[in-house]
């Protein structure tokens, strides 16, 4: 039995799938105008843990994730420039080139974080007709009106608009953060289709029944999720920043069109703050995964850091916190390496006791911190033989995604009798070499030498031996 916190009801609920043994899940993916920052990546790690937990519970999962490559304006309420156009102006590349480049970077980051790819990747620019058709149907049902800059959804026509975010429509004041649009009937109305400027051609624009233009940000997720998952479907995920506008407007579009709830569970991950402050480019603290790599830190340390807390808890990113995570993760790997070294055979029999504890924890609203504590408890339990421990760790890691066995094998290849301090420097050097930071690689080689060991790079990886001082 899985329990999940449903943002729509503001309570933890027993998960009940629509079709027995099958789960249909949609996750809001990145707007590919820049490299994803660590706040974005936390949401995707959370979705991955949920995906893995469903698979762990033997569900067949159809997982769809979108790529927003058009229509996401700099102002949440449909004002400002398209983020793709803005990035194009900054770099001199076309919007299409920007989208391709940053989508590729996103999937590379996902790979470094052990995030399983979705079954279906849906790009907004590849589903323009589906979005136009959905807007036409909303128009037919009387939920739209035309302004000088586009076709808008009339939120006053939907009695319970804003229920996901518990919005009070009467109390909302548009313009607190952005320019007011005088052509809108209501502050909360949002664009379904935006018109291209009359005096210039946009890079991304399409013919439509209302004129040349491009889709609004919110319509893409409604059109693509329902195309691939049908309605209703089981789960929709995203970050909490999506609650007040993007997901609220998705729900409005869907329910105006179909007349009933189209998603059963809305699940959201919390923010990351940095050094106690909100993350922003202006403060220079919108860190990316590359910032860890530049410090010769394994990207999986960020995953370990994130899942050490509840996905619904705001967490404070500091470099000291990541260093602490590194110490904990390295200690974990070295403990597992010692256990694996003492195992005499490969055995797939895991501990029912510890898998039961782990399952209860992970199925309780994705309690990864509790799951990690049971992993530590397992390592210390002398009643469990090494072979059984290794099989149990491997099964736990199918959810945690921390490469515990793979990284343990790397440590064993370097010999467990080499001091942990030396092994940790060897791993840092390996990351530096992968990052082609040759100066750092040489510096770390010298550190290893100062500790009394020498390292030789071979086709099969580094070889380490103690320096003979005779």
Order of alpha helices (4+ residues) and beta strands (2+ residues): beta-beta-beta-alpha-beta-alpha-alpha-beta-alpha-beta-beta-beta-beta-alpha-beta-alpha-beta-beta-beta-alpha-alpha-beta-alpha-alpha-alpha-alpha-alpha-alpha-alpha-beta-beta
